[in-house]
Amino acid sequence: MSADRVEQLIALGRDHYNAGELDQAEPFLAEAASARPGFPDLYNMLGVVYHSQGRFQDAEEAFENALRLNPRYTEAALNLSVTYNDRGKYDRAREVYTRAVSASVGQPNALDRFARGKLANMHADLASSYAGLAMFDESVREYSKALDLCPEFADLRVRLGNVYRDMGVHHAAIAEFEHAKRLRPDFIPARIHLGVTLFSLGRKEAALAEWEHVLKVDPNNKSAKLYIRMVNDEHGPKAGSALPR
């Protein structure tokens, strides 16, 4: 097969892949990988395609091929770790994940944005599981690791703030919500949860200001409307009471 044909296959496969059209991308990527087996990126994309189709063994082999060609391919390592986990190979999943994390310790900026984001979300998922079990200290540690990798993720700051609030550490919760607001001034979850926290501390006017700002951004926001109505209703909960989550 000519080099021009291979390049055409790679371009077509990548275009479909980037557009989220994974099934359409598969035949182009597979043919290109068969003709040009030295490209780790092709195997990584194929692995993602196979994983999306539930073909976990094929995905595992594709990610392993990518790592054989480039042992420092962090994205492929993370994808392989997830695939091992899906196949019940938990020890191997932890081993691959640990290697990927170790490679990034002390140099998170050396990772590309996608890889840092994926690592951060894996820490955040673990943090969420800890929070669900009321293991708050462990949850805070995992969210902190995620934010060390991606400090600009406002949604993770809100989730960390909620854990602090559940722990009763309100000043830390407020600090995280305010940080999220600085990152994204119109990020609605930050203002909603900041309002809830302020109200729980008896700071009714400050809470109302947050929820009223939400309605300026999203006039139909049901949570903000509900909270404002409950606060203003003389029969509603008094300051210090818990609002619905």
C-alpha positions in Angstrom: 0.0 0.0 0.0 1.3 3.4 -0.9 2.3 5.9 1.7 -0.3 8.4 0.3 -3.0 5.8 0.8 -2.0 5.1 4.4 -2.0 8.9 5.1 -5.4 9.1 3.6 -6.7 6.3 5.8 -5.2 7.8 8.9 -6.7 11.2 8.1 -10.2 9.8 7.5 -10.0 7.6 10.6 -8.8 10.5 12.8 -11.6 12.8 11.4 -14.3 10.3 12.3 -12.6 9.6 15.7 -12.4 13.3 16.6 -16.0 13.8 15.6 -17.0 11.0 18.0 -18.0 8.7 15.0 -16.2 5.7 16.4 -17.9 3.0 14.4 -17.1 4.9 11.1 -13.5 5.4 12.2 -12.8 1.8 12.9 -12.3 0.4 9.3 -10.0 3.3 8.3 -7.9 3.0 11.5 -7.7 -0.8 11.4 -6.6 -0.8 7.7 -4.0 1.9 8.5 -2.7 0.1 11.5 -2.4 -3.1 9.5 -0.4 -1.3 6.8 1.6 0.9 9.2 2.0 -1.1 12.5 4.6 1.2 14.0 2.2 4.0 15.0 1.1 3.8 18.7 -1.5 6.5 18.2 -3.4 4.3 15.8 -3.5 1.5 18.3 -4.7 3.8 21.0 -7.5 5.2 18.9 -8.5 1.6 17.9 -8.5 0.6 21.5 -10.9 3.4 22.4 -13.2 2.3 19.4 -13.1 -1.3 20.5 -13.8 -0.4 24.2 -16.8 1.7 23.1 -18.1 -1.4 21.3 -17.7 -3.6 24.3 -14.9 -5.5 22.6 -12.7 -5.4 25.7 -10.2 -8.1 24.7 -9.5 -6.4 21.4 -9.2 -3.0 23.2 -6.8 -4.5 25.7 -4.6 -5.8 22.9 -4.7 -2.5 21.0 -3.6 -0.5 24.1 -0.9 -3.0 24.9 0.4 -2.6 21.3 0.4 1.1 21.8 2.5 0.8 25.0 4.9 -1.7 23.4 5.6 0.9 20.8 5.8 3.8 23.3 6.1 2.8 26.9 5.7 6.4 28.0 2.3 6.8 26.3 0.3 8.0 29.3 -3.1 8.2 27.6 -2.8 4.6 26.4 -1.7 3.5 29.8 -4.7 5.0 31.5 -7.0 3.5 28.8 -5.4 0.1 29.4 -5.9 0.4 33.2 -9.6 1.1 32.7 -9.9 -1.9 30.3 -8.0 -4.2 32.7 -10.5 -3.1 35.4 -13.4 -3.8 33.1 -12.1 -7.3 32.5 -11.6 -8.0 36.2 -7.8 -7.8 36.0 -7.7 -5.5 39.0 -4.0 -6.1 40.0 -2.8 -5.4 36.5 -5.1 -2.3 36.3 -3.5 -0.9 39.5 0.0 -1.7 38.3 -0.5 0.1 35.0 -2.3 3.0 36.7 0.4 3.4 39.3 3.1 3.5 36.6 1.2 6.2 34.8 0.8 8.3 37.9 4.4 7.8 39.0 5.5 9.0 35.6 3.7 12.3 36.3 4.7 12.9 39.9 6.5 16.2 40.3 6.0 17.1 36.6 2.2 17.3 35.9 2.8 19.9 33.3 4.8 17.4 31.3 1.6 15.5 30.6 -0.7 16.7 27.9 -4.0 18.3 28.9 -6.0 15.2 28.0 -3.9 12.9 30.1 -3.9 15.3 33.1 -7.6 15.6 32.8 -8.1 11.8 32.7 -5.9 11.3 35.7 -7.7 14.1 37.6 -11.1 12.5 36.8 -9.9 9.1 38.0 -8.9 10.6 41.3 -12.2 12.5 41.5 -14.2 9.3 40.9 -12.4 7.6 43.7 -13.0 10.7 45.9 -16.7 10.5 45.1 -16.8 6.9 46.2 -15.0 7.7 49.5 -17.5 10.5 50.1 -20.4 8.2 49.5 -19.0 6.0 52.3 -18.6 9.0 54.6 -14.8 8.5 54.4 -14.3 12.3 54.1 -10.6 12.6 54.8 -9.8 10.1 52.1 -12.2 11.9 49.7 -10.5 15.3 50.4 -7.1 13.7 49.7 -8.2 12.3 46.3 -9.9 15.6 45.3 -6.7 17.4 46.3 -4.7 15.1 44.0 -7.1 15.8 41.2 -6.8 19.5 41.6 -3.0 19.4 41.8 -3.2 18.0 38.3 -6.0 20.3 37.0 -6.4 23.3 39.3 -8.6 25.0 36.7 -11.4 22.4 37.0 -14.2 24.4 38.7 -16.5 21.5 39.0 -14.0 19.5 41.1 -13.6 22.5 43.4 -17.4 22.5 43.9 -17.4 18.8 44.7 -14.5 19.2 47.2 -16.4 22.1 48.7 -19.4 19.9 49.2 -17.3 17.3 51.0 -15.9 20.0 53.3 -19.5 21.2 54.0 -20.5 17.6 54.9 -17.6 17.5 57.3 -18.7 20.8 58.9 -15.6 22.6 57.7 -17.6 25.5 56.4 -14.7 28.0 55.9 -12.9 25.5 53.6 -16.1 24.8 51.7 -16.7 28.5 51.1 -13.1 28.9 50.0 -13.5 26.2 47.3 -16.8 27.6 46.1 -15.3 31.1 45.9 -12.3 29.7 44.0 -14.7 28.1 41.5 -16.5 31.4 41.1 -13.2 33.1 40.3 -12.4 30.5 37.7 -15.9 30.7 36.2 -18.0 33.6 37.5 -21.2 32.3 36.0 -20.7 28.6 37.0 -24.1 27.9 38.5 -23.3 24.9 40.7 -20.6 27.0 42.6 -23.2 29.7 43.4 -26.0 27.3 44.2 -23.8 25.4 46.7 -22.2 28.5 48.1 -25.7 29.9 48.8 -26.7 26.7 50.6 -23.5 26.9 52.8 -24.0 30.5 53.6 -27.6 30.0 54.5 -26.7 27.1 56.8 -24.5 29.6 58.6 -27.3 32.1 59.0 -26.0 34.4 56.3 -29.4 34.8 54.6 -28.8 37.9 52.5 -25.5 36.6 51.1 -27.1 33.3 50.2 -30.0 35.1 48.4 -27.5 37.2 46.5 -25.9 34.0 45.1 -29.2 32.5 44.1 -30.4 35.7 42.6 -27.2 35.9 40.5 -28.0 32.4 39.2 -31.4 33.5 38.0 -29.7 36.3 36.0 -27.7 33.7 34.2 -30.5 31.1 34.0 -33.9 32.6 34.7 -35.5 29.2 34.8 -33.1 27.5 37.2 -35.4 25.4 39.4 -33.0 25.0 42.4 -32.4 28.8 42.7 -36.2 29.5 42.5 -36.9 26.8 45.1 -34.3 28.1 47.6 -35.3 31.7 47.2 -39.0 30.8 47.7 -38.2 28.7 50.8 -36.0 31.4 52.3 -38.6 34.1 51.7 -41.6 32.0 52.9 -42.3 32.8 56.5 -43.2 29.2 57.0 -40.0 27.9 55.3 -37.0 26.6 57.1 -35.2 28.9 59.4 -31.5 29.8 59.1 -29.4 27.0 60.1 -31.8 24.4 58.8 -30.7 22.0 56.0 -32.0 22.7 52.5 -32.7 19.9 50.1 -29.6 18.9 48.1 
